[in-house]
Amino acid sequence: MECSVARKKLKDYAKGNIINTDEKLELENHIKDCAICKRELYLWQDVIEKQKIISNIQDNMPLNLRDRIKYRMNQSQKEKFLPPAIHRLRAMGKIWSSTKGRLIIEILIVLISLVILFKYMQGGKNLIVPFLIIFGFLVLFILMLKGKKEK
C-alpha cells in the first residue's frame, strides 16, 4: 500500500471505522513499515481522544455556561472601544459603592459644608445661602446613609 492511500484511511482506522479485514491488515502492515504513516496515525489517535474528552466536558457543562462566556467575551470586546473617561467613571462608581469610598465622600461633604459656613460667617453676609447648601449636603448625607442600610 502506498503512503498516499494509507494516509487517506488513517483517520477512519483511528476511529475504528474500517470493517474490511483485508484492507485493515494491509493498512496495519504498512503502518508497521512506514514511520511517517505511524506518526500520522498517532496524531489522529491523539486528536480523536481529545475530541472525546471535549465532548464529555461539553456534556457535563451547565446549559447556559457557553452563553454566559460568549456574552462576557462580547462585553469585553465592546469595552475595548469605550473612551477612557468611561473607564474612569466606572472606577469612581466602584469607589462610591465601597464602604471606605462612601465614608471619605461623607467626610468631604461635612468639611465642605463647614468651610462654606465659615467663609460666609467671616464676611457677615446673609446666612441663608450657606444654610441651604449645608441643608442640601445633609440631605445627601442622609440619603447615603439610607442607601447603606438598604444593602
Legacy VTK file of the C-alpha trace (Angstrom):
# vtk DataFile Version 3.0
C-alpha trace
ASCII
DATASET POLYDATA
POINTS 151 float
0.000 0.000 0.000
1.285 3.465 -0.866
1.521 6.241 1.711
-0.955 8.470 -0.132
-3.619 5.739 0.001
-2.783 4.829 3.599
-2.969 8.454 4.785
-6.493 8.801 3.425
-7.557 5.817 5.539
-5.696 6.635 8.772
-8.482 8.763 10.257
-11.067 6.026 9.707
-8.639 3.422 11.065
-8.011 5.504 14.200
-11.776 5.796 14.733
-12.221 2.052 14.181
-14.396 2.549 11.111
-12.531 0.167 8.773
-14.535 -3.067 8.665
-12.878 -4.861 5.762
-10.303 -7.187 7.370
-8.086 -7.407 4.275
-7.935 -3.644 3.990
-7.299 -3.376 7.721
-4.429 -5.903 7.624
-2.861 -4.210 4.631
-3.018 -0.844 6.406
-1.574 -2.300 9.632
1.335 -3.848 7.717
2.029 -0.536 6.021
1.940 1.306 9.362
4.480 -1.150 10.817
6.907 -0.432 7.982
6.288 3.304 7.428
7.397 5.655 10.212
5.644 8.666 8.662
2.250 6.945 8.493
2.775 5.533 12.001
3.386 9.052 13.316
0.327 10.372 11.498
-1.766 7.548 12.973
-0.599 8.523 16.468
-1.586 12.122 15.741
-5.057 11.029 14.563
-5.478 8.890 17.673
-4.489 11.842 19.836
-6.944 14.136 18.044
-9.787 11.628 18.405
-9.006 11.115 22.096
-9.041 14.872 22.720
-12.329 15.199 20.806
-13.877 12.601 23.107
-12.613 14.466 26.181
-14.003 17.761 24.883
-17.309 16.090 24.078
-17.523 14.731 27.645
-16.730 18.157 29.060
-19.415 19.763 26.904
-21.965 17.169 28.016
-21.229 17.857 31.699
-21.167 21.653 31.271
-24.086 23.701 32.641
-26.514 24.595 29.875
-26.076 28.361 29.977
-22.322 28.433 30.655
-21.427 28.723 26.981
-23.910 31.582 26.550
-22.532 33.384 29.610
-18.961 33.035 28.324
-19.936 34.356 24.892
-21.803 37.262 26.491
-18.810 38.225 28.643
-16.463 37.967 25.674
-18.728 40.258 23.651
-18.913 42.711 26.558
-15.127 42.796 26.911
-14.790 43.385 23.157
-17.249 46.284 23.356
-15.443 47.790 26.347
-12.175 47.956 24.416
-13.646 50.660 22.221
-15.101 52.797 25.009
-13.420 56.144 25.680
-11.063 56.302 28.674
-13.424 58.645 30.521
-15.996 55.842 30.783
-13.425 53.574 32.418
-12.585 56.323 34.916
-16.277 56.846 35.694
-16.704 53.125 36.297
-13.727 53.205 38.652
-15.325 56.107 40.508
-18.544 54.098 40.730
-16.637 51.246 42.333
-15.127 53.652 44.844
-18.564 55.152 45.557
-20.068 51.732 46.222
-17.327 50.678 48.647
-17.648 51.419 52.364
-14.372 53.337 52.549
-15.275 55.384 49.491
-18.622 56.390 50.948
-17.028 57.316 54.250
-14.489 59.545 52.502
-17.223 61.231 50.465
-19.329 61.807 53.582
-16.376 63.365 55.395
-15.715 65.607 52.391
-19.352 66.740 52.371
-19.160 67.712 56.040
-15.820 69.508 55.584
-17.036 71.434 52.537
-20.160 72.445 54.441
-18.077 73.722 57.347
-15.741 75.668 55.047
-18.677 77.315 53.256
-20.312 78.196 56.567
-17.043 79.608 57.933
-16.428 81.740 54.813
-19.910 83.242 54.912
-19.719 83.917 58.636
-16.446 85.806 58.192
-17.912 88.058 55.529
-21.001 88.882 57.600
-23.242 88.178 54.635
-26.671 86.665 54.644
-26.541 83.098 56.017
-29.488 81.754 54.002
-27.316 80.615 51.058
-24.797 78.625 53.137
-27.649 77.280 55.236
-29.390 75.954 52.100
-26.111 74.479 50.802
-25.428 72.761 54.117
-29.032 71.567 54.250
-28.597 70.074 50.764
-25.395 68.331 51.833
-27.135 66.941 54.905
-29.964 65.592 52.746
-27.358 63.890 50.541
-25.684 62.520 53.645
-28.978 61.098 54.948
-29.759 59.556 51.559
-26.336 57.923 51.530
-26.946 56.508 54.999
-30.300 55.123 53.853
-28.563 53.547 50.869
-26.143 51.787 53.230
-28.935 50.412 55.396
-30.816 49.024 52.383
-27.792 46.999 51.296
LINES 1 152
151 0 1 2 3 4 5 6 7 8 9 10 11 12 13 14 15 16 17 18 19 20 21 22 23 24 25 26 27 28 29 30 31 32 33 34 35 36 37 38 39 40 41 42 43 44 45 46 47 48 49 50 51 52 53 54 55 56 57 58 59 60 61 62 63 64 65 66 67 68 69 70 71 72 73 74 75 76 77 78 79 80 81 82 83 84 85 86 87 88 89 90 91 92 93 94 95 96 97 98 99 100 101 102 103 104 105 106 107 108 109 110 111 112 113 114 115 116 117 118 119 120 121 122 123 124 125 126 127 128 129 130 131 132 133 134 135 136 137 138 139 140 141 142 143 144 145 146 147 148 149 150
